[in-house]
Amino acid sequence: MKRIAMIIGMMSLTTFGFAQLGSNQQRPTPPTSEEMITKATKDLSLTDEQVKQWQEIHKKYGKPSEDRQKGDETRKAMGKELEATLTKEQLVKFKKMQKNQGPPPRKQ
């Protein structure tokens, strides 16, 4: 009987320990505007003029909104402006990059 109680106790502690590990993990922070522009410059071969345009667009939209619906609208508007600065070839690459990116991380 003691042995069974000890086994159940150890299993409970192990389960609790693993549950705690998963809850402490944090989501990655979203990249800064500068990091996104640097990556786009490399991946899309942005010209100096396009980099300036992207910087201005990022300044215009600033920080994302806490309101999810407003944030989604802002991201869409910003995306349209960014796309307007690209050539056809760059736009194809940009769309593929967005498709592979996944949803933005959410605050907990």
MMTF fields as JSON, N, C-alpha, C and O atoms, coordinates in Angstrom:
{
  "mmtfVersion": "1.0.0",
  "mmtfProducer": "UNKNOWN",
  "numBonds": 431,
  "numAtoms": 432,
  "numGroups": 108,
  "numChains": 1,
  "numModels": 1,
  "chainsPerModel": [1],
  "groupsPerChain": [108],
  "chainIdList": ["A"],
  "bondAtomList": [4, 2, 8, 6, 12, 10, 16, 14, 20, 18, 24, 22, 28, 26, 32, 30, 36, 34, 40, 38, 44, 42, 48, 46, 52, 50, 56, 54, 60, 58, 64, 62, 68, 66, 72, 70, 76, 74, 80, 78, 84, 82, 88, 86, 92, 90, 96, 94, 100, 98, 104, 102, 108, 106, 112, 110, 116, 114, 120, 118, 124, 122, 128, 126, 132, 130, 136, 134, 140, 138, 144, 142, 148, 146, 152, 150, 156, 154, 160, 158, 164, 162, 168, 166, 172, 170, 176, 174, 180, 178, 184, 182, 188, 186, 192, 190, 196, 194, 200, 198, 204, 202, 208, 206, 212, 210, 216, 214, 220, 218, 224, 222, 228, 226, 232, 230, 236, 234, 240, 238, 244, 242, 248, 246, 252, 250, 256, 254, 260, 258, 264, 262, 268, 266, 272, 270, 276, 274, 280, 278, 284, 282, 288, 286, 292, 290, 296, 294, 300, 298, 304, 302, 308, 306, 312, 310, 316, 314, 320, 318, 324, 322, 328, 326, 332, 330, 336, 334, 340, 338, 344, 342, 348, 346, 352, 350, 356, 354, 360, 358, 364, 362, 368, 366, 372, 370, 376, 374, 380, 378, 384, 382, 388, 386, 392, 390, 396, 394, 400, 398, 404, 402, 408, 406, 412, 410, 416, 414, 420, 418, 424, 422, 428, 426],
  "bondOrderList": [1, 1, 1, 1, 1, 1, 1, 1, 1, 1, 1, 1, 1, 1, 1, 1, 1, 1, 1, 1, 1, 1, 1, 1, 1, 1, 1, 1, 1, 1, 1, 1, 1, 1, 1, 1, 1, 1, 1, 1, 1, 1, 1, 1, 1, 1, 1, 1, 1, 1, 1, 1, 1, 1, 1, 1, 1, 1, 1, 1, 1, 1, 1, 1, 1, 1, 1, 1, 1, 1, 1, 1, 1, 1, 1, 1, 1, 1, 1, 1, 1, 1, 1, 1, 1, 1, 1, 1, 1, 1, 1, 1, 1, 1, 1, 1, 1, 1, 1, 1, 1, 1, 1, 1, 1, 1, 1],
  "groupList": [{"groupName": "MET", "atomNameList": ["N", "CA", "C", "O"], "elementList": ["N", "C", "C", "O"], "formalChargeList": [0, 0, 0, 0], "bondAtomList": [1, 0, 2, 1, 3, 2], "bondOrderList": [1, 1, 2], "singleLetterCode": "M", "chemCompType": "L-PEPTIDE LINKING"}, {"groupName": "LYS", "atomNameList": ["N", "CA", "C", "O"], "elementList": ["N", "C", "C", "O"], "formalChargeList": [0, 0, 0, 0], "bondAtomList": [1, 0, 2, 1, 3, 2], "bondOrderList": [1, 1, 2], "singleLetterCode": "K", "chemCompType": "L-PEPTIDE LINKING"}, {"groupName": "ARG", "atomNameList": ["N", "CA", "C", "O"], "elementList": ["N", "C", "C", "O"], "formalChargeList": [0, 0, 0, 0], "bondAtomList": [1, 0, 2, 1, 3, 2], "bondOrderList": [1, 1, 2], "singleLetterCode": "R", "chemCompType": "L-PEPTIDE LINKING"}, {"groupName": "ILE", "atomNameList": ["N", "CA", "C", "O"], "elementList": ["N", "C", "C", "O"], "formalChargeList": [0, 0, 0, 0], "bondAtomList": [1, 0, 2, 1, 3, 2], "bondOrderList": [1, 1, 2], "singleLetterCode": "I", "chemCompType": "L-PEPTIDE LINKING"}, {"groupName": "ALA", "atomNameList": ["N", "CA", "C", "O"], "elementList": ["N", "C", "C", "O"], "formalChargeList": [0, 0, 0, 0], "bondAtomList": [1, 0, 2, 1, 3, 2], "bondOrderList": [1, 1, 2], "singleLetterCode": "A", "chemCompType": "L-PEPTIDE LINKING"}, {"groupName": "GLY", "atomNameList": ["N", "CA", "C", "O"], "elementList": ["N", "C", "C", "O"], "formalChargeList": [0, 0, 0, 0], "bondAtomList": [1, 0, 2, 1, 3, 2], "bondOrderList": [1, 1, 2], "singleLetterCode": "G", "chemCompType": "PEPTIDE LINKING"}, {"groupName": "SER", "atomNameList": ["N", "CA", "C", "O"], "elementList": ["N", "C", "C", "O"], "formalChargeList": [0, 0, 0, 0], "bondAtomList": [1, 0, 2, 1, 3, 2], "bondOrderList": [1, 1, 2], "singleLetterCode": "S", "chemCompType": "L-PEPTIDE LINKING"}, {"groupName": "LEU", "atomNameList": ["N", "CA", "C", "O"], "elementList": ["N", "C", "C", "O"], "formalChargeList": [0, 0, 0, 0], "bondAtomList": [1, 0, 2, 1, 3, 2], "bondOrderList": [1, 1, 2], "singleLetterCode": "L", "chemCompType": "L-PEPTIDE LINKING"}, {"groupName": "THR", "atomNameList": ["N", "CA", "C", "O"], "elementList": ["N", "C", "C", "O"], "formalChargeList": [0, 0, 0, 0], "bondAtomList": [1, 0, 2, 1, 3, 2], "bondOrderList": [1, 1, 2], "singleLetterCode": "T", "chemCompType": "L-PEPTIDE LINKING"}, {"groupName": "PHE", "atomNameList": ["N", "CA", "C", "O"], "elementList": ["N", "C", "C", "O"], "formalChargeList": [0, 0, 0, 0], "bondAtomList": [1, 0, 2, 1, 3, 2], "bondOrderList": [1, 1, 2], "singleLetterCode": "F", "chemCompType": "L-PEPTIDE LINKING"}, {"groupName": "GLN", "atomNameList": ["N", "CA", "C", "O"], "elementList": ["N", "C", "C", "O"], "formalChargeList": [0, 0, 0, 0], "bondAtomList": [1, 0, 2, 1, 3, 2], "bondOrderList": [1, 1, 2], "singleLetterCode": "Q", "chemCompType": "L-PEPTIDE LINKING"}, {"groupName": "ASN", "atomNameList": ["N", "CA", "C", "O"], "elementList": ["N", "C", "C", "O"], "formalChargeList": [0, 0, 0, 0], "bondAtomList": [1, 0, 2, 1, 3, 2], "bondOrderList": [1, 1, 2], "singleLetterCode": "N", "chemCompType": "L-PEPTIDE LINKING"}, {"groupName": "PRO", "atomNameList": ["N", "CA", "C", "O"], "elementList": ["N", "C", "C", "O"], "formalChargeList": [0, 0, 0, 0], "bondAtomList": [1, 0, 2, 1, 3, 2], "bondOrderList": [1, 1, 2], "singleLetterCode": "P", "chemCompType": "L-PEPTIDE LINKING"}, {"groupName": "GLU", "atomNameList": ["N", "CA", "C", "O"], "elementList": ["N", "C", "C", "O"], "formalChargeList": [0, 0, 0, 0], "bondAtomList": [1, 0, 2, 1, 3, 2], "bondOrderList": [1, 1, 2], "singleLetterCode": "E", "chemCompType": "L-PEPTIDE LINKING"}, {"groupName": "ASP", "atomNameList": ["N", "CA", "C", "O"], "elementList": ["N", "C", "C", "O"], "formalChargeList": [0, 0, 0, 0], "bondAtomList": [1, 0, 2, 1, 3, 2], "bondOrderList": [1, 1, 2], "singleLetterCode": "D", "chemCompType": "L-PEPTIDE LINKING"}, {"groupName": "VAL", "atomNameList": ["N", "CA", "C", "O"], "elementList": ["N", "C", "C", "O"], "formalChargeList": [0, 0, 0, 0], "bondAtomList": [1, 0, 2, 1, 3, 2], "bondOrderList": [1, 1, 2], "singleLetterCode": "V", "chemCompType": "L-PEPTIDE LINKING"}, {"groupName": "TRP", "atomNameList": ["N", "CA", "C", "O"], "elementList": ["N", "C", "C", "O"], "formalChargeList": [0, 0, 0, 0], "bondAtomList": [1, 0, 2, 1, 3, 2], "bondOrderList": [1, 1, 2], "singleLetterCode": "W", "chemCompType": "L-PEPTIDE LINKING"}, {"groupName": "HIS", "atomNameList": ["N", "CA", "C", "O"], "elementList": ["N", "C", "C", "O"], "formalChargeList": [0, 0, 0, 0], "bondAtomList": [1, 0, 2, 1, 3, 2], "bondOrderList": [1, 1, 2], "singleLetterCode": "H", "chemCompType": "L-PEPTIDE LINKING"}, {"groupName": "TYR", "atomNameList": ["N", "CA", "C", "O"], "elementList": ["N", "C", "C", "O"], "formalChargeList": [0, 0, 0, 0], "bondAtomList": [1, 0, 2, 1, 3, 2], "bondOrderList": [1, 1, 2], "singleLetterCode": "Y", "chemCompType": "L-PEPTIDE LINKING"}],
  "groupTypeList": [0, 1, 2, 3, 4, 0, 3, 3, 5, 0, 0, 6, 7, 8, 8, 9, 5, 9, 4, 10, 7, 5, 6, 11, 10, 10, 2, 12, 8, 12, 12, 8, 6, 13, 13, 0, 3, 8, 1, 4, 8, 1, 14, 7, 6, 7, 8, 14, 13, 10, 15, 1, 10, 16, 10, 13, 3, 17, 1, 1, 18, 5, 1, 12, 6, 13, 14, 2, 10, 1, 5, 14, 13, 8, 2, 1, 4, 0, 5, 1, 13, 7, 13, 4, 8, 7, 8, 1, 13, 10, 7, 15, 1, 9, 1, 1, 0, 10, 1, 11, 10, 5, 12, 12, 12, 2, 1, 10],
  "groupIdList": [1, 2, 3, 4, 5, 6, 7, 8, 9, 10, 11, 12, 13, 14, 15, 16, 17, 18, 19, 20, 21, 22, 23, 24, 25, 26, 27, 28, 29, 30, 31, 32, 33, 34, 35, 36, 37, 38, 39, 40, 41, 42, 43, 44, 45, 46, 47, 48, 49, 50, 51, 52, 53, 54, 55, 56, 57, 58, 59, 60, 61, 62, 63, 64, 65, 66, 67, 68, 69, 70, 71, 72, 73, 74, 75, 76, 77, 78, 79, 80, 81, 82, 83, 84, 85, 86, 87, 88, 89, 90, 91, 92, 93, 94, 95, 96, 97, 98, 99, 100, 101, 102, 103, 104, 105, 106, 107, 108],
  "secStructList": [7, 2, 2, 2, 2, 2, 2, 2, 2, 2, 2, 2, 2, 2, 2, 2, 2, 2, 2, 2, 2, 2, 2, 6, 7, 7, 7, 7, 7, 7, 7, 7, 2, 2, 2, 2, 2, 2, 2, 2, 2, 2, 2, 2, 6, 7, 7, 2, 2, 2, 2, 2, 2, 2, 2, 2, 2, 2, 2, 2, 2, 7, 1, 7, 7, 1, 1, 2, 2, 2, 2, 2, 2, 2, 2, 2, 2, 2, 2, 2, 2, 2, 2, 2, 6, 1, 7, 2, 2, 2, 2, 2, 2, 2, 2, 2, 2, 2, 2, 2, 2, 7, 1, 7, 7, 7, 7, 7],
  "xCoordList": [0.813, 0.0, 0.865, 0.572, 1.954, 2.87, 3.483, 3.631, 3.828, 4.472, 3.531, 3.968, 2.264, 1.299, 1.128, 1.085, 1.033, 0.895, 2.118, 1.99, 3.288, 4.513, 4.551, 4.948, 4.145, 4.127, 3.146, 3.466, 1.961, 0.965, 1.494, 1.317, 2.131, 2.709, 3.777, 3.807, 4.641, 5.702, 5.115, 5.577, 4.105, 3.464, 2.802, 2.861, 2.176, 1.532, 2.551, 2.333, 3.664, 4.715, 5.301, 5.547, 5.525, 6.078, 5.117, 5.531, 3.832, 2.831, 2.761, 2.73, 2.737, 2.683, 3.918, 3.808, 5.078, 6.319, 6.304, 6.714, 5.833, 5.769, 4.73, 4.935, 3.632, 2.608, 3.161, 2.844, 3.974, 4.555, 5.563, 5.668, 6.302, 7.277, 6.595, 7.076, 5.488, 4.788, 4.188, 4.118, 3.752, 3.087, 4.066, 3.658, 5.322, 6.307, 6.938, 7.644, 6.697, 7.308, 6.594, 5.365, 7.375, 6.809, 6.859, 7.73, 5.913, 5.901, 7.013, 7.383, 7.535, 8.579, 8.013, 6.851, 8.841, 8.399, 8.381, 9.218, 7.441, 7.398, 8.624, 9.169, 9.058, 10.23, 9.916, 8.766, 10.947, 10.782, 10.64, 10.911, 10.212, 10.091, 11.435, 11.514, 12.482, 13.823, 14.232, 14.813, 13.929, 14.269, 13.489, 14.032, 12.204, 11.392, 11.923, 11.996, 12.291, 12.797, 14.137, 14.391, 14.993, 16.29, 16.088, 16.76, 15.16, 14.89, 14.308, 14.695, 13.373, 12.767, 13.809, 13.788, 14.716, 15.771, 16.606, 16.955, 16.918, 17.724, 16.92, 17.366, 15.73, 14.94, 14.314, 14.164, 13.947, 13.267, 14.163, 13.739, 15.391, 16.327, 15.723, 15.651, 15.294, 14.71, 15.775, 16.935, 15.363, 16.259, 16.304, 15.508, 17.24, 17.341, 16.048, 15.601, 15.453, 14.202, 13.07, 12.269, 13.01, 11.978, 12.178, 11.207, 13.426, 13.704, 13.184, 12.571, 13.426, 12.934, 11.405, 10.819, 10.771, 9.311, 8.784, 7.817, 9.424, 9.005, 9.178, 8.33, 10.275, 10.502, 9.395, 8.895, 9.022, 7.961, 6.615, 5.852, 6.332, 5.074, 5.04, 4.018, 6.148, 6.209, 6.05, 5.399, 6.637, 6.474, 5.012, 4.478, 4.382, 2.997, 2.054, 1.147, 2.275, 1.366, 1.793, 0.982, 3.025, 3.483, 3.246, 3.304, 2.973, 2.767, 1.419, 0.457, 1.361, 0.075, -0.924, -0.545, -2.17, -3.231, -3.534, -3.379, -3.964, -4.383, -5.726, -6.013, -6.538, -7.828, -7.58, -7.032, -7.986, -7.67, -8.236, -7.536, -9.487, -10.097, -9.388, -9.104, -9.107, -8.412, -6.999, -6.513, -6.34, -5.003, -4.992, -4.091, -6.003, -6.099, -6.294, -5.678, -7.16, -7.399, -6.129, -5.819, -5.408, -4.17, -3.133, -2.467, -2.992, -2.027, -2.368, -1.478, -3.659, -4.075, -3.752, -3.23, -4.064, -3.785, -2.284, -1.839, -1.518, -0.061, 0.467, 1.326, -0.049, 0.372, 0.108, 0.939, -1.052, -1.385, -0.41, 0.018, -0.066, 0.89, 2.278, 2.961, 2.687, 3.993, 4.009, 4.98, 2.935, 2.851, 2.926, 3.494, 2.352, 2.345, 3.746, 3.952, 4.712, 6.084, 6.907, 8.022, 6.358, 7.136, 6.923, 5.88, 7.931, 7.798, 6.994, 6.732, 6.609, 5.825, 6.575, 5.993, 7.865, 8.67, 8.785, 8.666, 9.021, 9.129, 7.8, 7.773, 6.708, 5.39, 5.103, 4.53, 5.497, 5.31, 6.082, 5.548, 7.334, 8.155, 7.553, 7.517, 7.083, 6.507, 5.274, 5.109, 4.422, 3.214, 3.588, 2.95, 4.624, 5.077, 5.615, 5.362, 6.358, 6.903, 5.769, 5.841, 4.726, 3.6, 2.859, 2.432, 2.713, 2.003, 2.735, 2.096, 4.055, 4.857, 5.04, 5.473, 4.722, 4.96, 4.019, 4.462, 2.769, 1.807, 1.266, 1.655, 0.369, -0.242, 0.737, 1.666, 0.529, 1.411, 1.2, 0.097, 2.259, 2.085, 1.125, 1.108, 0.335, -0.651, -0.115, 0.602, -0.474, -0.102, -0.985, -2.152, -0.401, -1.162, -1.856, -2.54],
  "yCoordList": [-1.185, 0.0, 1.262, 2.23, 1.231, 2.366, 2.6, 3.737, 1.522, 1.6, 2.259, 3.095, 1.894, 2.471, 3.963, 4.769, 4.329, 5.742, 6.535, 7.665, 5.95, 6.628, 6.802, 7.857, 5.786, 5.868, 6.949, 7.76, 6.963, 7.982, 9.376, 10.306, 9.526, 10.809, 11.272, 12.443, 10.375, 10.726, 11.098, 12.038, 10.361, 10.674, 12.051, 12.815, 12.357, 13.666, 14.793, 15.802, 14.618, 15.64, 15.816, 16.941, 14.716, 14.772, 15.491, 16.354, 15.141, 15.78, 17.274, 18.09, 17.627, 19.034, 19.784, 20.916, 19.163, 19.785, 20.072, 21.148, 19.109, 19.312, 20.371, 21.144, 20.414, 21.424, 22.82, 23.753, 22.973, 24.268, 24.706, 25.896, 23.766, 24.107, 24.754, 25.763, 24.195, 24.714, 26.086, 26.889, 26.373, 27.646, 28.814, 29.966, 28.552, 29.62, 30.064, 31.072, 29.335, 29.695, 30.919, 30.991, 31.874, 33.085, 33.037, 32.405, 33.715, 33.808, 34.756, 35.669, 34.539, 35.454, 36.853, 37.021, 37.833, 39.213, 39.501, 38.984, 40.317, 40.649, 41.472, 42.199, 41.366, 42.142, 43.634, 44.039, 44.432, 45.886, 46.28, 45.489, 47.511, 48.021, 47.959, 47.59, 48.325, 48.316, 46.906, 46.709, 45.931, 44.535, 44.065, 43.376, 44.447, 44.055, 44.692, 44.044, 45.964, 46.66, 46.067, 45.907, 45.741, 45.133, 43.789, 43.492, 42.982, 41.678, 41.859, 41.156, 42.807, 43.052, 43.567, 43.201, 44.411, 44.939, 43.796, 43.781, 42.843, 41.693, 40.743, 40.379, 40.352, 39.344, 39.857, 39.1, 41.141, 41.696, 42.585, 43.077, 42.789, 43.675, 45.075, 45.608, 45.651, 46.99, 48.015, 47.907, 48.994, 50.098, 51.072, 50.969, 52.021, 53.027, 53.836, 54.168, 54.151, 54.911, 54.115, 54.667, 52.808, 51.966, 51.861, 51.869, 51.762, 51.701, 52.972, 52.9, 54.129, 55.394, 55.392, 55.827, 54.898, 54.84, 53.917, 54.246, 52.77, 51.819, 52.424, 52.232, 53.155, 53.788, 54.802, 54.873, 55.579, 56.57, 55.9, 56.372, 54.814, 54.084, 53.522, 53.606, 52.954, 52.403, 53.509, 53.301, 54.675, 55.799, 56.244, 56.553, 56.271, 56.716, 55.864, 56.385, 54.56, 53.655, 53.38, 52.907, 53.66, 53.554, 52.206, 51.164, 52.245, 51.018, 50.388, 51.088, 49.04, 48.383, 48.713, 48.958, 48.716, 49.043, 47.868, 46.71, 48.172, 47.136, 46.54, 45.374, 47.347, 46.889, 45.985, 46.422, 44.733, 43.737, 44.128, 44.026, 44.572, 44.918, 46.112, 46.106, 47.124, 48.307, 47.934, 48.434, 47.053, 46.602, 45.866, 46.057, 45.016, 44.288, 45.253, 45.102, 46.25, 47.242, 48.036, 48.307, 48.399, 49.163, 48.343, 48.855, 47.058, 46.19, 46.04, 46.039, 45.914, 45.777, 47.048, 46.979, 48.193, 49.467, 49.645, 50.065, 49.324, 49.437, 48.488, 48.861, 47.267, 46.286, 46.766, 46.579, 47.387, 47.902, 49.0, 49.055, 49.873, 50.939, 50.372, 50.827, 49.382, 48.762, 48.08, 48.197, 47.37, 46.675, 47.649, 47.332, 48.839, 49.839, 50.319, 50.862, 50.13, 50.582, 49.538, 49.822, 48.343, 47.228, 47.042, 47.399, 46.478, 46.075, 44.772, 44.175, 44.338, 43.103, 41.9, 41.07, 41.811, 40.681, 40.705, 39.674, 41.903, 42.041, 41.712, 41.117, 42.104, 41.863, 40.362, 39.912, 39.599, 38.146, 37.558, 36.743, 37.973, 37.49, 37.915, 37.133, 39.159, 39.699, 38.897, 38.578, 38.577, 37.791, 36.403, 35.891, 35.794, 34.483, 34.59, 33.722, 35.665, 35.873, 36.005, 35.438, 36.747, 36.942, 35.633, 35.347, 34.847, 33.572, 32.626, 31.914, 32.612, 31.73, 32.269, 31.537, 33.516, 34.17, 33.7, 33.509, 33.508, 33.138, 34.357, 35.484, 34.138, 35.279, 35.951, 35.312, 37.232, 37.933, 37.401, 36.976, 37.421, 36.95, 37.834, 39.052, 37.218, 37.941, 38.109, 37.252, 39.22, 39.435, 38.551, 38.312, 38.07, 37.215, 37.993, 37.413],
  "zCoordList": [0.0, 0.0, 0.0, -0.701, 0.812, 0.84, -0.532, -0.98, -1.175, -2.48, -3.498, -4.29, -3.482, -4.415, -4.133, -5.063, -2.873, -2.508, -2.958, -3.43, -2.812, -3.223, -4.745, -5.238, -5.478, -6.951, -7.396, -8.265, -6.809, -7.171, -6.841, -7.628, -5.701, -5.321, -6.302, -6.681, -6.71, -7.663, -9.027, -9.674, -9.45, -10.734, -10.682, -11.646, -9.553, -9.398, -9.459, -10.129, -8.756, -8.776, -10.163, -10.599, -10.856, -12.212, -13.145, -13.92, -13.077, -13.932, -13.64, -14.561, -12.374, -11.978, -12.482, -12.954, -12.384, -12.85, -14.339, -14.773, -15.126, -16.57, -16.93, -17.866, -16.205, -16.469, -16.214, -16.951, -15.19, -14.872, -15.925, -16.221, -16.49, -17.526, -18.711, -19.227, -19.15, -20.316, -20.09, -21.02, -18.866, -18.613, -18.494, -18.644, -18.232, -18.068, -19.379, -19.416, -20.438, -21.719, -22.278, -22.275, -22.755, -23.309, -24.823, -25.421, -25.417, -26.88, -27.313, -26.575, -28.495, -28.966, -29.172, -29.543, -28.929, -29.141, -30.635, -31.376, -31.083, -32.504, -32.893, -32.062, -34.134, -34.561, -34.592, -34.765, -34.422, -34.508, -35.97, -36.873, -36.185, -37.559, -38.277, -39.449, -37.556, -38.157, -38.57, -39.637, -37.723, -38.059, -39.286, -40.149, -39.356, -40.517, -41.801, -42.845, -41.707, -42.895, -43.316, -44.51, -42.359, -42.673, -43.376, -44.363, -42.859, -43.473, -44.879, -45.813, -45.021, -46.336, -47.324, -48.499, -46.853, -47.722, -48.282, -49.462, -47.413, -47.838, -48.74, -49.828, -48.27, -48.975, -50.271, -51.23, -50.303, -51.471, -52.324, -53.369, -51.884, -52.585, -52.753, -53.861, -51.634, -51.686, -52.064, -51.664, -52.829, -53.182, -52.012, -51.079, -52.067, -51.009, -50.907, -49.809, -52.058, -52.07, -51.419, -50.664, -51.717, -51.112, -49.598, -48.841, -49.161, -47.722, -47.045, -45.98, -47.655, -47.093, -47.022, -46.03, -48.084, -48.097, -46.997, -46.31, -46.838, -45.81, -44.412, -43.541, -44.203, -42.902, -42.604, -41.482, -43.613, -43.433, -43.14, -42.296, -43.832, -43.609, -42.19, -41.509, -41.752, -40.396, -39.351, -38.327, -39.599, -38.669, -38.627, -37.562, -39.782, -39.9, -39.054, -38.406, -39.066, -38.361, -36.925, -36.129, -36.581, -35.205, -34.559, -35.212, -33.25, -32.482, -32.824, -33.142, -32.752, -32.991, -31.886, -30.74, -32.239, -31.295, -30.372, -30.757, -29.162, -28.215, -28.65, -28.377, -29.324, -29.826, -31.03, -32.042, -30.913, -31.95, -33.306, -34.314, -33.356, -34.641, -35.272, -36.47, -34.479, -34.996, -35.443, -36.457, -34.682, -35.052, -36.375, -37.192, -36.588, -37.861, -39.026, -40.081, -38.822, -39.873, -40.177, -41.337, -39.136, -39.296, -40.051, -40.952, -39.682, -40.37, -41.849, -42.7, -42.151, -43.553, -44.344, -45.457, -43.765, -44.438, -44.645, -45.713, -43.623, -43.724, -44.796, -45.595, -44.811, -45.815, -47.231, -48.12, -47.445, -48.782, -49.203, -50.356, -48.256, -48.579, -48.87, -49.787, -48.089, -48.33, -49.694, -50.442, -50.013, -51.306, -52.47, -53.515, -52.291, -53.367, -53.722, -54.808, -52.83, -53.086, -53.853, -54.29, -54.012, -54.568, -56.065, -56.612, -56.707, -58.102, -58.14, -57.097, -59.323, -59.453, -58.89, -58.192, -59.195, -58.713, -57.193, -56.532, -56.649, -55.2, -54.517, -53.44, -55.156, -54.59, -54.477, -53.485, -55.483, -55.447, -54.264, -53.513, -54.103, -52.981, -51.642, -50.691, -51.578, -50.349, -49.925, -48.747, -50.882, -50.581, -50.059, -49.139, -50.647, -50.172, -48.746, -47.91, -48.48, -47.133, -46.122, -45.032, -46.475, -45.574, -45.331, -44.212, -46.383, -46.28, -45.325, -44.551, -45.374, -44.526, -43.113, -42.222, -42.903, -41.622, -40.532, -39.399, -40.814, -39.792, -39.073, -39.377, -38.12, -37.438, -36.483, -35.988, -36.225, -35.288, -33.884, -33.538, -33.064, -31.692, -30.916, -31.09, -30.069, -29.256, -27.837, -27.322, -27.224, -25.82, -24.958, -25.269, -23.866, -22.958, -21.894, -21.051]
}
